[in-house]
Amino acid sequence: MDGIINVYKEKGYTSHDVVAKMRGILRMKKIGHTGTLDPEAEGVLPVCLGKGTRLCDMLTDKTKSYRAVLLLGKETDTQDTTGAVLAENPEAAASVTEEQVRQAILSFLGIYMQVPPMYSALKVNGKKLYELARAGKEIERQARPVEILDIQIEKIDLPRVTFHVSCSKGTYIRTLCYDIGRKLGCGGCMESLLRTRVDRFCLEDSLTLSQIEALRDEGRVEEHVLPVDSVFLDYPKFCMKRGEGDKLVHNGNPFRADETIFTVESGVCAGAEACAGTESCSEEEACKGNDSCLTVRVYDSEDQFIGLYQYEEEKQRYRPQKIFLGGK
């Protein structure tokens, strides 16, 4: 099987545990996950199979959405309730108002500088931060820009606050909870976390490991494996013509922006000249530097997905960006 399956990661499993379990269930080795979730967190974890493993890094970069419960009045070394308590301030937590909580949470909308937690998989000088933390070491971490795209407060039942957040890659929701607590002056940590979406993969469509195992026994797992190219449907689709077109892409070579060797099945041609005046790009200027126009998905003449190609304006050609299917 080649593609992506939307797994519901349950509490108690690491992302690596899920991959190991999936290898046993599907009896295949080439499986990878698309970004770690803490063992106590649960929710959407797209898992890539076969040639789909080439998607792992691309899906890691996608926007993610979560439902989190923030517990005010407590700080821990892990920034969630599984860690050792560093400080408790229930009196200060009891003194904040709902309006103060709302203002503090909403103030994080947009780009803000976030310091990664010590209990994280980030590497410093070749060592993962959580390995240093477990050895009792704490090192200075540089703040990094992250973007909070949306925050919706679901419930305030102090000292707990439930909220939904959509954010850029690299955002730690544990740290967001800690930062909100600091802003309110009472401290805070994350009590629970549910990932509800990764790009187009949503909670409603996710499957637990036991459900996947049952589908395997019924011979129906493949019904739930999304093809690799389903992730790129926003990009224009190019189909190569038999002969020169097929030969070039089967060998992973660039091809010129010449519609004698390909046809545009959907979307628009990526070159600025080709796009000018079309519905998608009414002005020539709109195309320059626009990734959604400059990147195309390429298929051979038999409609097999080859991969992503990017337009090089100077050379007026398309070069391979990521290949998923080679020659025959």
Phi, psi and omega in degrees: 000137177235122179155208183227136175240137185270102184264140171268107178282123181270163179299146178095344178258141166275167176298324178294324177300318180299316179299315180298317179296319180295324177298322178289317182294313185268352180055047175217151186267326188278084181222140179214154178261173189242034179128138188285148168237137179304150181306323182276349176278159178219169177123204191294126174221094177298131180243129184264140184239141175057230179296342177295342180298341176290351178273347190309310183292329182288322179285332176300329183279355187281161176295141181233153179232146185220158166244120185237150171245120179263130176253115181275154176091007180215137173237140179231167181289340179259355182069012170224178187284358178277346186270176176287136182287127178261327181203144175228137181214066183296331180295315180294322179295324181286341184271347181282150180262162178300322180295320177297320178297314180300312181298319181296315182295312183291341179292345180272358176300139180097201182272131173219158183273118184244131177271119181300145180287155176297323179275077178211167184271005178297144181257138173231120184053041175082356180250135175289140183301321182292333176292319177294319181298318180293336177274006178082016181254141174232130181240160179289134177244142178279136175293144181234147178286129172233162182236124173267109186280328181199140172226128176234122179277122181271318186204137172241112178225076191306136013272015181254144178225126177256129181215158176251139182220138170246136189210168178281170176298153176082003179274130175261117181289328174303315182289325175300316178298317178299316182293323177296316179299320178295319181297325180279349177081011181239354184080161180191159175211167182272128180267324178206158181214131176233119177275121186260342182200142167230108184055242182266002180268118187242164186301320185298334184260001185280155183234136175286165179299322180292325177294320179294321178297319179294320178296323177299315181296332178272356182071030186239012182300318185299337177297338184251007177263116180281137179296154183305318187287351180295339179286341189245023186295344178285344182273149175303147181253123176249132174247126180284152176270155180302150178096239186301317182300309179300316183299317182297311185283332176293334178263006178071026182266158172292163173221150185284157179281071185225112186285013170280345180246358175207164173237148178267108184280325179204160182078204183232161176291146190279339182289145183302319181295320183290329184278332187305127176089358177274170180297323184288324181226098184284342179233146180301322183298331185297337185277332189291123178077008181267107185302324183292339175267323187282343178255134180230154173261134189244136178235155175275185186292344178260015176066029171272133181290124179267310181159194180263137176236151180239139182281131174254107186296319183298321182263356181050054179210169176251129179246151180298133175255314174207123183259132180248339181222123181272209183285178184287000000 
